[in-house]
Amino acid sequence: MAAIDPNLTTDVGAPAGRTRLIARRFVRNRLALVGVVILVLLLVAAFVMPHLYGYDYEQIDPVEMLHPPSPRHWFGTNVIGQDVFAQTMRGLQKSLIIGFLVAVLSTLIAAVVGAVSGYLGGVTDRALTWITQALLVIPSFVVVAVCSPAFKTRSYLFLVLLLALFGWMVSSRMVRALTLSLREREFIMAARFMGAPWYIIVARHILPSMSSVLIVDVTLNVGSAIVSESTLSYFGFGVQPPDISLGTLIADGTSSALTYPWLFLYCCGALVLIVMATNFIGDGLRDALDPTSRAGRGRG
């Protein structure tokens, strides 16, 4: 995850002029706009095209097996006659769903753990910091691989939970550092003196004050979550048959990458486009939200 400047935090109730300034900076970032366009096109293709295309991802064409791309099968067919375009759209859909769910869930865990740790301090801070550091040294790939037999016949949501449980620690340390700088601010002290309990202060004052940081974090985490899911699925520890994702499609097409390249190139290209688009959007949001960014000032 890219480093994010603590100056990204903003007080609740920031003037509307700041929102317009952020939007103007983001729009002037050409790479960020390219990322938005690519991501929107991928979302439309993944969730709309399967309903308009003439083939289902599980449908078999016994006449055309291992046929190259053609007007009938846009991305060609695989060894048993399944349409590669329909399979790529299904895999793209599943990878996008998993990526967004993991990114949102891991950022939510990071926000809660980091904010509670930084605000309460003391024993709570030490305990949560120890848990965070312990999880950082545990090889998540090995843990998911060991646990994968437990969810082979179950929903892919088990995979989402596992990836999220091992994807929040770095962001949590960032949120904790921001909370330490916020908890002595005037509006936090005023809420404390008025008798507001700590969980109300965290939920209504501290977390909203760093909402811009969390938005950037979610955006950047989408790409890394999709790469993690694809890597696990490539080695057989992620999405399980008969369901498919980009990782399983890449694994199936690797052995034929030189002889039947359409089995490998389209799903691999979709993965590259997702990661590139989310990184462009995340970088654009970071520059637009960071008042100290040279890129942000240049586009303001």
Residue, then its C-alpha position, 0 to 999 in steps of 0.5 A: m500500500a502506498a504511503i499516505d501523508p497524515n495531512l490528508t485528515t480533515d475536520v468534519g464539516a469542511p466547506a463545500g469549496r474544498t470539495r470542489l477544489i478536490a474534484r477539480r484537482f482529481v479531474r485534471n489528473r489525466l491518469a486518474l480519469v483514465g483509471v476511472v474510465i477503465l474501471v467503469l468499462l470493466l464493471v459494465a463488461a463484467f456485470v452487463m455483458p453476460h446478460l447480452y452475450g449469447y453464451d454462458y460461461e458454463q455452456i459447451d460448444p461441441v462443434e468448436m473446440l480450441h477455436p481462435p477468436s471469431p465473430r461467433h466466439w469473441f475471445g475464442t473457445n477452450v479445450i472443451g468448447q467453452d466460450v472464453f469471453a463468457q468465462t473471462m467476464r465471469g472471472l472478472q465479475k468474481s475478482l471484482i466482487i472479492g476485491f471490493l469486499v476485501a478492500v472495504l472489510s479490511t479498511l473497516i477493521a483497520a479503521v476500528v482497531g487503529a482508532v480504538s488503539g490510538y484513542l484509548g492508549g494504555v493497556t488497550d493500545r499495547a494489546l492491539t499493537w501486539i496483535t497487529q505486529a503478530l499478524l504482520v509476521i504470520p505468512s498469510f499465504v500459508v495460513v489461507a492455504v492451510c485453511s482452504p480445504a475448509f471452504k472448498t465446498r462453501s461460499y467464496l465469502f470465506l475467502v473474502l474473510l480470510l483475505a480481509l483478516f490478513g490485510w488490515m494491519v499496515s493500514s491500522r498502524m497508519v490510522r493509529a498514528l493519525t488518531l494520536s495526532l487527532r485526540e488532542r484537537e479542540f473538537i475532540m477535547a470538547a466532546r470529551f469534556m461534554g461527557a461523550p463516551w469513547y466509542i461515540i468520539v471514535a465513531r462520530h469525530i475521529l473516523p469521519s475526520m480521516s474519511s479521506v484517508l480511508i477512501v484512498d486506502v480502500t481504493l488502493n487496497v482493491g488492486s492488492a486484494i484482487v492480486s492476492e485472490s488471483t495468486l491464491s486461485y492460481f495455486g488452487f487455494g482461492v476460488q474453487p471449481p466449478d466457479i471461476s475467477l481471473g486467477t483460475l483462468i490464468a492457471d488454466g491458460t498458462s500451459s497454452a500461453l504460446t500455443y493457444p494464446w487467447l486462453f491466457l492473454y485476455c484474462c491476464g490483460a483484464l487483471v492488469l487493467i484492474v490493478m492499473a485502474t485502481n492504482f491510477i484512481g488511488d494516486g489521483l485521490r491521494d494527490a487531490l486530497d493532499p494539500t502538500s502534494r506538488a501534483g495536487r497543487g499543480r492541478g489546483 
